[in-house]
Amino acid sequence: MSSIQLKRGASDKSLSPVDQQAKIDDVRKLIGPVVDKLPVLCSDASILRFLRARNWNTKKASKMLKETLKWRLQYKPEAIRWEDIAQEAETGKVYRANYCDKLGRPVLVMRPGLQNTNSPVGQIKYLVYCIENAIKNLVQDQEQMVWLVDFQGWAMTSISVKVTRETARILQDHYPERLGIGILYNPPKIFESFWTIVKPFLETKTYKKMNFVYSDDPKSLKVIEEIFDLDKLDVAFGGRNPAGFNLEVYARQMKDDDSKRTNFHGSGCSSPFYHSSSLSESQQHESTDLDRDSNASDEGRL
């Protein structure tokens, strides 16, 4: 049994803890022997996220998890370091804030109007790096994060539909149930056209987590007030924290996190993520076959 207690959430009313555990055990059987090699990604807490993302369908959840394990082997998100994405980070277009929300969830600030590169590969790589870092900094018993999207300076050319589609695919397929709430802050009128294009990429549950908030609309601002301590929240979102983004400070913080992660794995401790670089050649070969007999084909949930 995972250290995270199995319990009934708002979307789990029909499943008791015993029923949830039975589903988890079924997924483990469907995944096969690789479960023993990847104890963290195949933990109760991890499998629960995939089950919720697939409405408790064990075959679909196991397929989704297998594809994620295979993706991590090929993409190696845990191996990305600050030096690999430093150029993407220069403007502060995406970064982990130095505060959490009232529930202790880490906050990713996104400022698409500060886009500074034309590389879809680099942009996605940097976003994955930030998500991995946010997950690494989750407090105990917390699994989700908050997204704060600031639209100052945003234009239709700020981000491509291609990057948006790939972002949605990666997040929904490989990071299920990681988004707690998303806040779209002061989107311009023209964003409505872009949002119409983006919506089909998003699963319904993900779409419902997104909140439009406007600084001149007291009603929508209540979302901010309910979620954040305004003394800690960035002034750009109506808070009273003037710190903002400082590249030099942020770079040191990320390098320090990278160093801790490297030292942690070098000590021989169990990894919080699946490190494909530590697999033997035979294990890597076995992992590449994880998608065998996976026949479900619906969309993932974030």
Secondary structure, DSSP 8 states (H G I E B T S, - for coil): --SS-----TT-TT--HHHHHHHHHHHHHHH-THHHH-TTTTSHHHHHHHHHHTTT-HHHHHHHHHHHHHHHHHH-GGG--HHHHHHHHTT-SEEEEEEE-TT--EEEEE-GGG-----HHHHHHHHHHHHHHHHHT--TT---EEEEEE-TT--TTSS-HHHHHHHHHHHHHHSTT-EEEEEEES--TTHHHHHHHHGGGS-HHHHHTEEEE-TT-HHHHHHHHHHS-TTTSBGGGT-SB-----HHHHHHHHHHHHHHHHHHHHTT---SS--GGGS-HHHHHHHTTTTTT---------
